[in-house]
């Protein structure tokens, strides 16, 4: 708990003293809880808190987790703060939605009763890890993760431009974007190449908060253009245990969309309803999904990013956890 004490002092200037929960308190808990978590007690001014250390960020169902916390609070008459070593965006979203207090030392503190939601980052204070990546930079990162057999480091900037369809200037800008947020290095002089972290779980922890939703907007049509990839809940069936919804969703790259719109080739285009939902994407989904999907779906990580902040739906949250477990960990 020393890391919790240090973080609390650094952020709030308060000397928090944590000590293991007493045997008397632990004896009041159901055995399954006492055996599964580590418990520590502390005071914050007049309030007594129980720190509940979760050994591993499991894909727990937040509403059920909240019931456990309420049961523990009632048994011990102390407020609970969950302590995690790390946290994914999906888990963070779940805990905040359920107003569950949590601390990730060195990264984030969310204490609902105190109205505290503080996020800290590993870099200098002037460096904001929430900095959003350019779509082209994100595409390079996701390609690196999903296509390990075709390493982006094998390509010069010129070859990378030819491969992705971007201009060489756009690729240079994307790489500089990655360098500026400390996600990439550049090797070579005449023929420059990009170097990215090969430890994918480590890289994902670093980049997740900077990755953007690939969807620019969603529109509706009554006839579907040819050659599009399924996305949104329609694409979850391939990568997860979740069945597709009744509405069919398809991804279309923004330049292709605007060209079809300009030439009036989208039947009954509107922003409210139609037989098909079209997600207008900031980058070309084809570049990432070829060789990954067997069923003409968008790639799983872009799919995750398009949905992770969109639904307060436990089934979808569980499906997104399955994607990350399969393609990252």
C-alpha positions as CSV (number, residue, x, y, z in Angstrom):
1,X,0.0,0.0,0.0
2,X,3.0,2.3,0.1
3,X,2.4,3.2,-3.6
4,X,-1.2,4.2,-2.6
5,X,0.0,6.4,0.3
6,X,2.6,8.1,-1.9
7,X,0.1,8.8,-4.7
8,X,-2.4,10.2,-2.3
9,X,0.1,12.5,-0.7
10,X,1.4,13.6,-4.1
11,X,-2.1,14.4,-5.5
12,X,-4.0,15.6,-2.4
13,X,-1.2,16.5,0.0
14,X,-2.7,14.2,2.7
15,X,-0.7,11.7,4.7
16,X,-2.7,8.5,4.3
17,X,-1.8,5.7,6.6
18,X,-2.8,2.2,5.5
19,X,-2.6,-1.0,7.6
20,X,-3.8,-4.5,7.0
21,X,-7.5,-5.1,8.0
22,X,-7.9,-6.6,11.4
23,X,-8.7,-10.3,11.9
24,X,-11.9,-9.2,13.5
25,X,-13.1,-7.4,10.4
26,X,-12.0,-10.1,8.1
27,X,-13.9,-12.6,10.2
28,X,-17.1,-10.7,9.4
29,X,-16.6,-11.3,5.6
30,X,-17.8,-14.3,3.6
31,X,-14.8,-16.5,3.1
32,X,-14.9,-16.1,-0.7
33,X,-14.2,-12.3,-0.3
34,X,-11.6,-12.6,2.4
35,X,-9.7,-15.2,0.3
36,X,-10.0,-13.4,-3.1
37,X,-8.9,-9.9,-2.1
38,X,-6.4,-8.2,0.2
39,X,-8.0,-5.7,2.6
40,X,-6.4,-2.6,4.3
41,X,-7.9,0.0,6.4
42,X,-7.3,3.7,6.5
43,X,-8.9,7.0,7.6
44,X,-9.5,10.1,5.5
45,X,-10.3,12.9,8.0
46,X,-13.3,11.5,9.9
47,X,-14.2,8.8,7.4
48,X,-13.1,5.2,7.6
49,X,-12.2,3.4,4.4
50,X,-11.4,-0.1,3.5
51,X,-8.9,-0.5,0.6
52,X,-9.8,-3.6,-1.4
53,X,-6.8,-4.7,-3.5
54,X,-7.8,-6.6,-6.6
55,X,-4.9,-8.8,-7.7
56,X,-5.8,-8.9,-11.4
57,X,-8.0,-6.7,-13.5
58,X,-10.4,-9.5,-14.4
59,X,-13.2,-9.0,-16.9
60,X,-15.6,-8.6,-14.0
61,X,-19.2,-7.6,-14.5
62,X,-19.3,-4.2,-12.8
63,X,-22.9,-4.4,-11.5
64,X,-22.2,-7.7,-9.8
65,X,-18.9,-6.3,-8.4
66,X,-20.9,-3.4,-7.0
67,X,-23.1,-5.9,-5.1
68,X,-20.1,-7.5,-3.6
69,X,-18.8,-4.1,-2.5
70,X,-22.2,-3.1,-0.9
71,X,-22.2,-6.4,1.0
72,X,-18.7,-5.8,2.3
73,X,-19.6,-2.2,3.3
74,X,-22.6,-3.4,5.2
75,X,-20.7,-6.1,7.0
76,X,-17.9,-3.7,8.1
77,X,-19.6,-0.3,8.1
78,X,-16.7,1.2,6.1
79,X,-16.6,2.7,2.6
80,X,-14.7,0.8,0.0
81,X,-11.9,1.9,-2.3
82,X,-10.8,-0.6,-5.0
83,X,-7.1,-0.6,-5.6
84,X,-5.8,-1.8,-9.0
85,X,-2.3,-2.0,-10.5
86,X,-3.6,-1.1,-13.9
87,X,-6.9,-0.5,-15.6
88,X,-8.3,-0.7,-19.1
89,X,-10.6,1.9,-20.6
90,X,-13.6,-0.5,-20.5
91,X,-13.1,-1.4,-16.8
92,X,-12.6,2.3,-15.9
93,X,-15.8,3.1,-17.7
94,X,-17.7,0.4,-15.9
95,X,-16.4,1.4,-12.5
96,X,-17.3,5.0,-13.0
97,X,-20.7,4.2,-14.3
98,X,-21.3,2.1,-11.1
99,X,-19.8,4.9,-9.0
100,X,-17.3,2.5,-7.5
101,X,-14.3,4.3,-5.8
102,X,-11.0,3.2,-7.2
103,X,-7.3,4.1,-7.2
104,X,-4.7,3.1,-9.8
105,X,-1.5,4.4,-8.1
106,X,0.4,6.8,-10.4
107,X,-2.4,6.9,-13.0
108,X,-5.9,7.7,-11.7
109,X,-8.0,8.3,-8.6
110,X,-11.8,8.2,-8.7
111,X,-13.5,8.8,-5.3
112,X,-17.2,9.4,-6.0
113,X,-18.1,10.6,-2.5
114,X,-15.3,13.2,-2.5
115,X,-16.0,14.2,-6.1
116,X,-12.4,13.4,-7.0
117,X,-11.5,12.2,-10.5
118,X,-7.8,12.8,-11.1
119,X,-5.7,11.2,-13.9
120,X,-1.9,11.2,-13.8
121,X,0.4,10.2,-16.6
122,X,3.9,8.8,-16.7
123,X,5.5,11.6,-18.7
124,X,6.2,15.1,-17.7
125,X,3.3,17.2,-16.5
126,X,3.3,19.2,-19.8
127,X,2.8,15.9,-21.7
128,X,-0.8,14.9,-22.0
129,X,-1.3,11.2,-22.6
130,X,-4.9,11.9,-23.6
131,X,-3.5,13.5,-26.8
132,X,-5.4,12.2,-29.7
133,X,-3.6,10.5,-32.6
134,X,-4.0,11.4,-36.2
135,X,-6.1,8.7,-38.0
136,X,-3.1,7.9,-40.2
137,X,-0.9,7.4,-37.1
138,X,-3.5,5.2,-35.5
139,X,-3.8,3.1,-38.6
140,X,0.0,2.5,-38.5
141,X,-0.2,1.5,-34.8
142,X,-3.1,-0.9,-35.3
143,X,-1.5,-2.5,-38.4
144,X,1.6,-3.1,-36.3
145,X,-0.4,-4.9,-33.6
146,X,-2.7,-6.9,-35.9
147,X,-0.2,-7.8,-38.7
148,X,2.9,-8.9,-36.8
149,X,4.0,-11.0,-39.7
150,X,4.2,-7.9,-41.9
151,X,6.1,-5.5,-39.7
152,X,5.8,-1.8,-40.5
153,X,9.5,-1.5,-39.7
154,X,10.2,-3.4,-42.9
155,X,8.9,-0.5,-45.0
156,X,10.5,2.8,-45.8
157,X,8.3,5.9,-45.5
158,X,7.8,5.8,-49.2
159,X,6.8,2.1,-49.2
160,X,4.5,2.7,-46.3
161,X,2.8,5.5,-48.2
162,X,2.3,3.2,-51.2
163,X,1.0,0.4,-49.0
164,X,-1.6,2.6,-47.1
165,X,-2.6,4.9,-49.9
166,X,-1.5,8.0,-48.0
167,X,1.0,10.5,-49.5
168,X,4.6,10.4,-48.3
169,X,4.1,13.7,-46.6
170,X,1.1,12.3,-44.7
171,X,3.1,9.3,-43.6
172,X,5.9,11.6,-42.4
173,X,3.3,13.7,-40.5
174,X,1.8,10.5,-38.9
175,X,5.2,9.2,-37.8
176,X,6.1,12.6,-36.3
177,X,2.7,12.5,-34.5
178,X,3.8,9.1,-33.0
179,X,7.2,10.4,-32.1
180,X,5.8,13.4,-30.3
181,X,3.7,11.2,-28.0
182,X,6.7,8.9,-27.4
183,X,5.2,5.9,-29.2
184,X,7.7,5.5,-32.0
185,X,11.4,6.0,-33.0
186,X,12.7,6.6,-36.5
187,X,15.8,4.8,-37.9
188,X,17.8,5.4,-41.1
189,X,18.7,8.7,-42.9
190,X,18.0,8.4,-46.6
191,X,15.4,5.6,-46.3
192,X,13.7,6.2,-43.0
193,X,11.7,3.5,-41.2
194,X,9.5,3.5,-38.1
195,X,10.3,1.4,-35.0
196,X,7.5,0.5,-32.6
197,X,7.3,-1.4,-29.3
198,X,7.2,-5.1,-30.0
199,X,5.7,-6.0,-26.6
200,X,2.1,-5.7,-27.7
201,X,0.5,-5.7,-24.1
202,X,3.0,-3.1,-23.0
203,X,2.3,-0.9,-26.1
204,X,-1.4,-1.2,-25.7
205,X,-1.3,0.1,-22.1
206,X,0.7,3.1,-23.4
207,X,-1.5,3.9,-26.4
208,X,-5.0,3.0,-25.5
209,X,-6.0,6.4,-24.0
210,X,-4.7,8.2,-27.1
211,X,-6.5,6.1,-29.6
212,X,-9.5,7.7,-31.2
213,X,-12.9,6.5,-32.3
214,X,-12.5,5.7,-36.1
215,X,-16.1,6.7,-36.8
216,X,-16.6,10.3,-38.0
217,X,-20.4,10.0,-38.1
218,X,-23.3,7.6,-38.8
219,X,-25.8,8.0,-41.6
220,X,-28.6,5.9,-43.0
221,X,-29.4,4.7,-46.5
222,X,-32.0,2.3,-48.1
223,X,-29.5,0.7,-50.5
224,X,-26.0,-0.5,-49.5
225,X,-23.0,0.4,-51.7
226,X,-20.9,-2.5,-52.8
227,X,-17.6,-3.6,-51.2
228,X,-18.2,-2.4,-47.7
229,X,-17.1,-4.1,-44.4
230,X,-19.5,-4.9,-41.6
231,X,-19.0,-2.9,-38.4
232,X,-20.6,-2.0,-35.1
233,X,-22.7,-4.7,-33.5
234,X,-23.0,-6.4,-36.9
235,X,-19.3,-7.3,-36.8
236,X,-19.2,-8.6,-33.2
237,X,-20.3,-12.1,-34.1
238,X,-17.0,-13.0,-35.7
239,X,-14.8,-11.9,-32.8
240,X,-17.0,-12.5,-29.8
241,X,-19.8,-14.7,-28.5
242,X,-22.4,-11.9,-29.2
243,X,-25.0,-12.3,-31.9
244,X,-25.5,-9.4,-34.4
245,X,-28.3,-6.9,-33.9
246,X,-31.2,-6.5,-36.3
247,X,-29.8,-3.3,-37.9
248,X,-27.0,-3.9,-40.4
249,X,-24.0,-1.6,-40.0
250,X,-21.3,-1.0,-42.6
251,X,-18.1,1.0,-42.6
252,X,-17.2,3.4,-45.4
253,X,-14.0,5.5,-45.7
254,X,-14.8,9.2,-45.6
255,X,-13.4,10.1,-49.1
256,X,-15.4,7.3,-50.7
257,X,-18.5,8.4,-48.8
258,X,-18.2,12.1,-49.9
259,X,-17.6,11.0,-53.5
260,X,-20.8,8.9,-53.5
261,X,-22.7,11.7,-51.8
262,X,-21.5,14.2,-54.3
263,X,-22.6,12.1,-57.2
264,X,-26.0,11.3,-55.5
265,X,-25.3,7.6,-55.4
266,X,-26.6,7.0,-51.8
267,X,-30.3,6.2,-51.9
268,X,-32.4,8.1,-49.3
269,X,-29.3,9.4,-47.4
270,X,-30.3,10.8,-44.1
271,X,-29.2,11.0,-40.4
272,X,-32.1,9.3,-38.7
273,X,-33.1,6.0,-40.2
274,X,-32.9,3.6,-43.1
275,X,-32.5,-0.1,-44.0
276,X,-28.7,0.2,-43.5
277,X,-26.5,2.2,-41.2
278,X,-23.3,3.6,-42.7
279,X,-20.5,4.5,-40.4
280,X,-18.2,7.1,-42.1
281,X,-14.7,6.2,-41.0
282,X,-11.6,8.4,-40.7
283,X,-9.4,5.8,-42.3
284,X,-9.9,3.0,-44.7
285,X,-11.0,-0.1,-42.9
286,X,-9.8,-2.4,-45.7
287,X,-6.2,-1.6,-44.9
288,X,-6.5,-3.2,-41.4
289,X,-9.0,-6.0,-41.9
290,X,-7.6,-7.8,-45.0
291,X,-6.1,-11.1,-43.7
292,X,-7.8,-10.6,-40.3
293,X,-11.5,-11.1,-40.9
294,X,-12.9,-14.1,-42.7
295,X,-16.4,-12.6,-43.0
296,X,-15.9,-9.1,-44.4
297,X,-15.9,-7.4,-41.0
298,X,-13.8,-4.4,-39.9
299,X,-10.7,-5.2,-37.8
300,X,-11.3,-6.1,-34.2
301,X,-9.3,-3.3,-32.6
302,X,-11.0,-0.5,-34.6
303,X,-14.3,-2.2,-33.8
304,X,-13.4,-2.1,-30.1
305,X,-12.5,1.6,-30.3
306,X,-15.7,2.4,-32.2
307,X,-17.9,0.9,-29.4
308,X,-16.0,1.2,-26.1
309,X,-17.5,4.6,-25.1
310,X,-20.7,4.2,-26.9
311,X,-22.9,1.8,-25.0
312,X,-23.9,1.3,-21.3
313,X,-24.6,-2.3,-22.2
314,X,-23.0,-5.1,-20.2
315,X,-23.3,-7.6,-23.1
316,X,-21.3,-5.3,-25.4
317,X,-18.8,-4.6,-22.6
318,X,-18.2,-8.3,-22.2
319,X,-17.8,-8.7,-26.0
320,X,-15.2,-5.9,-26.0
321,X,-13.3,-7.6,-23.2
322,X,-13.2,-10.8,-25.4
323,X,-11.6,-8.8,-28.2
324,X,-8.9,-7.3,-26.1
325,X,-8.2,-10.6,-24.4
326,X,-7.8,-12.3,-27.8
327,X,-5.9,-9.7,-29.8
328,X,-3.8,-7.9,-27.1
329,X,-3.1,-10.2,-24.1
